[in-house]
Amino acid sequence: MQRRFVQVDVFTAERYRGNPLAVVFDADGLSDGELQRFASWTNLSETTFLLPPTDPAADYRVRIFTPASELPFAGHPTLGSCHAWLAAGGRPRRTDVVVQECGVGLVEIRPWGDGRLAFAAPPLLRSGPPDDATLAAALHALDLGREDVVDAAWVDNGPGWLGLLLRSADEVLALRCGPTDLDIGVVGPCPPGSPHAYEVRAFFPVGGSVVEDPVTGSLNASVAQWLIGTGRVVPPYTAVQGTVLGRAGVAHVDVDARGQVWVGGDVVTCIEGVVDL
């Protein structure tokens, strides 16, 4: 059966400089195995499948797959899927917000100036410092000493991120990640006068190898909650990611009057067509 298909680039206004996402529309009737097989075939960090919502408060439902497994939530697939749904004529029930249903529940997405979209960062599922063995494993993978790390914390909002704060963006950019079973997010402050506040990198295991993600919405959301909660940064701010990979992704972070953290980014469509599934 032919289904509508788009590929978008997220956290960038310039095509092919952000994080690509494949989106399949009208995914009803496809088995879990078929969804996973197609996501493995696209070989992108995530592929999403749009379905009718099961919750009456939601505008659409999305299932998010990596090449190896399904995720309950991820940031760049949230923004990319919403962009694709709106571009295809989706009409939200509310005028000011789109409500996405996914594995972690309902996630609000709102327009945020000049066509940008922003999602409400979901609550952390796990926070606080890692145990000594976990931190030692992360440091070993990154060839870091304990003295190189300003702070470390679980920043898990679904994908299972462990966050490490280094002293500078340059130290973040110099990293190389060896084998690890952990999803590791590393952040360091940019020098004074820079257009962005932080440099971010994300590493995670896939099929026995370690992959670096170009731009990671879930990590930027959870890191924002960590950095803001510990008083290290005052929003609004922007973080840049993907530099080492030749990308130029930018995550925009702000907090509303309720204390809700929002993570925004530009999205552009790169490919449109149909796929046989």
C-alpha positions in Angstrom: 0.0 0.0 0.0 1.3 3.5 -0.9 1.5 5.9 2.0 2.5 9.5 2.0 6.1 10.1 3.0 8.3 13.1 3.7 11.8 13.6 5.0 12.4 16.8 6.9 15.4 18.5 8.5 15.0 19.6 12.1 16.7 22.3 14.2 17.8 24.1 11.1 16.4 26.7 8.6 19.1 25.6 6.1 18.4 22.2 4.4 20.9 19.4 5.2 22.5 21.2 8.2 20.2 19.8 11.0 19.0 16.3 11.9 17.0 14.4 9.3 13.7 12.6 10.1 11.6 10.3 8.0 7.8 10.6 8.5 5.3 8.1 7.2 1.6 9.1 7.2 -1.5 6.9 7.7 0.4 4.1 9.4 -2.7 2.2 10.5 -2.6 -1.5 9.9 1.2 -1.8 10.0 2.6 -4.3 12.4 5.4 -3.5 14.9 7.7 -5.6 12.8 6.9 -3.7 9.7 7.4 -0.3 11.4 10.8 -1.5 12.8 11.9 -2.9 9.5 11.2 0.3 7.7 13.0 2.4 10.4 16.0 0.1 10.1 16.0 0.5 6.3 15.9 4.3 6.4 18.9 4.1 8.7 18.2 7.5 10.2 18.4 8.2 13.9 14.6 8.2 14.0 11.7 7.4 11.7 8.1 8.3 12.8 4.7 6.9 11.9 1.6 9.1 12.2 -1.7 7.6 13.3 -5.1 8.7 14.6 -5.0 9.6 18.3 -6.4 7.3 20.9 -6.7 10.1 23.4 -9.5 12.6 22.6 -7.3 15.5 23.8 -4.7 14.7 21.1 -4.5 15.9 17.5 -2.5 13.0 16.2 -0.5 10.0 17.6 3.1 9.3 16.7 5.3 6.2 17.1 9.0 6.9 17.1 11.5 4.3 16.0 15.3 4.2 15.8 16.9 1.6 13.5 16.9 -0.8 16.5 13.9 0.0 18.8 10.9 2.1 19.6 11.3 5.2 21.8 8.6 6.7 24.1 9.7 10.2 23.3 12.3 12.1 21.3 12.6 15.8 20.6 13.5 16.2 16.9 10.9 13.6 15.8 8.3 15.6 17.8 9.1 18.8 16.0 9.6 17.2 12.6 6.4 15.1 12.9 4.3 18.2 13.9 5.8 20.2 11.0 4.9 17.4 8.5 1.4 16.9 10.0 0.7 20.7 9.8 2.1 21.0 6.2 -0.1 18.1 5.1 -3.2 20.1 6.3 -3.5 18.9 9.9 -5.8 21.2 11.9 -5.3 21.2 15.7 -8.3 21.3 18.0 -6.9 24.3 19.7 -5.7 27.5 17.9 -2.6 28.0 20.1 -1.2 24.5 20.4 -0.9 21.1 18.8 -1.2 18.1 21.1 0.8 15.1 20.2 0.2 11.6 21.7 3.3 9.4 22.1 4.8 6.9 24.4 5.2 9.3 27.3 1.7 10.6 27.0 0.6 14.0 25.6 3.1 16.6 24.5 2.2 20.1 23.6 3.8 21.8 20.6 3.3 25.5 19.8 4.3 27.9 17.1 7.2 30.0 18.2 7.9 32.9 15.7 9.0 32.8 12.1 7.6 29.3 11.5 9.6 27.8 14.3 7.9 25.1 16.5 8.6 24.4 20.2 7.7 21.4 22.4 7.0 21.4 26.1 9.8 19.4 27.7 8.4 16.3 29.4 9.2 15.7 33.1 12.4 13.9 33.8 11.8 10.2 34.5 15.1 10.0 36.3 17.4 12.7 37.7 20.1 13.1 40.3 23.7 11.9 40.3 24.7 8.6 38.7 26.4 5.9 40.8 30.1 5.7 40.8 30.2 2.7 38.4 28.0 4.3 35.8 30.0 7.6 35.9 33.3 5.6 35.7 31.9 3.8 32.6 31.0 7.1 30.9 34.3 8.7 31.7 36.1 5.6 30.3 34.2 5.8 27.1 35.0 9.5 26.6 38.6 9.1 27.9 37.9 11.7 30.6 39.1 12.0 34.2 36.8 12.8 37.1 38.5 16.2 37.3 37.4 17.0 33.8 33.7 16.9 34.7 32.1 19.9 36.4 28.9 17.9 37.2 27.1 14.7 36.2 23.4 13.8 36.4 20.8 11.6 35.0 18.7 13.7 32.6 16.4 10.9 31.4 13.1 12.0 29.8 12.6 8.7 27.9 15.8 7.9 25.9 17.8 7.4 29.1 20.3 10.3 28.9 23.2 10.6 31.3 24.4 14.3 31.3 28.0 15.4 31.7 28.9 19.1 32.1 32.5 20.0 31.0 34.3 23.3 31.6 34.1 24.6 28.0 32.7 24.1 24.5 36.2 23.5 23.2 36.5 20.5 25.6 33.2 19.2 24.4 34.3 19.5 20.7 37.6 17.7 21.4 35.8 14.5 22.7 35.9 11.1 21.0 33.6 8.4 22.3 34.6 4.8 22.5 32.4 1.8 23.1 29.6 2.3 25.6 26.2 0.9 26.6 25.1 4.4 27.8 23.3 7.2 26.1 25.6 10.1 27.0 24.9 13.8 26.5 27.8 16.2 27.0 27.5 20.0 27.3 30.0 22.8 27.8 29.6 26.6 27.9 30.6 28.7 24.9 33.0 31.5 25.3 31.7 35.0 26.2 30.5 36.9 23.1 29.4 33.7 21.3 25.9 33.7 19.7 25.1 30.5 21.7 25.3 29.6 25.3 26.3 26.0 25.1 27.8 23.4 22.8 26.1 20.0 23.0 27.0 16.5 21.8 25.1 13.2 22.1 26.4 9.7 21.9 24.5 6.4 22.0 25.1 2.7 21.2 23.5 1.2 18.0 24.2 -2.4 17.0 27.5 -2.6 18.8 28.7 0.7 17.5 28.6 4.2 19.0 26.7 6.9 17.0 26.8 10.6 17.5 23.4 12.3 16.9 23.5 15.6 14.9 20.9 17.5 16.9 19.0 16.0 19.8 15.7 17.6 21.1 15.2 15.2 24.0 18.7 15.8 25.3 18.5 19.6 24.9 15.2 19.5 26.8 16.5 17.5 29.7 19.8 19.3 29.9 17.8 22.6 29.9 15.8 21.4 33.0 19.1 20.4 34.7 21.0 23.6 33.9 18.1 25.9 34.7 17.2 23.9 37.8 20.8 24.2 39.2 21.0 27.9 38.4 23.7 27.6 35.8 21.8 29.4 33.0 19.0 31.9 32.8 16.7 31.4 29.9 16.1 32.2 27.1 19.2 30.7 25.5 20.3 28.7 22.5 22.5 25.7 22.3 24.4 24.6 19.2 24.9 20.9 18.2 26.4 18.9 15.3 29.5 21.0 14.8 31.9 18.1 14.7 29.6 16.4 12.1 29.5 19.4 9.8 25.9 20.3 10.9 24.7 23.6 12.4 21.7 22.7 14.6 20.3 25.2 17.0 18.0 24.5 19.9 16.1 27.5 21.3 15.2 27.1 25.0 12.8 29.3 27.1 10.6 29.0 30.2 7.1 30.3 30.4 5.3 31.9 33.4 4.3 28.5 34.6 7.9 27.3 34.8 7.4 25.0 31.8 10.6 24.5 29.7 10.1 24.8 25.9 12.5 23.7 23.3 12.2 25.1 19.8 13.7 24.8 16.4 13.2 25.4 12.7 12.1 22.6 10.4 12.4 22.4 6.6 11.0 19.8 4.2 13.6 18.1 2.0 11.8 15.2 0.3 8.1 14.5 -0.5 6.6 11.5 -2.1 5.0 8.1 -1.3 6.4 4.8 0.1 5.2 1.3 -0.4 4.4 -0.3 3.0 
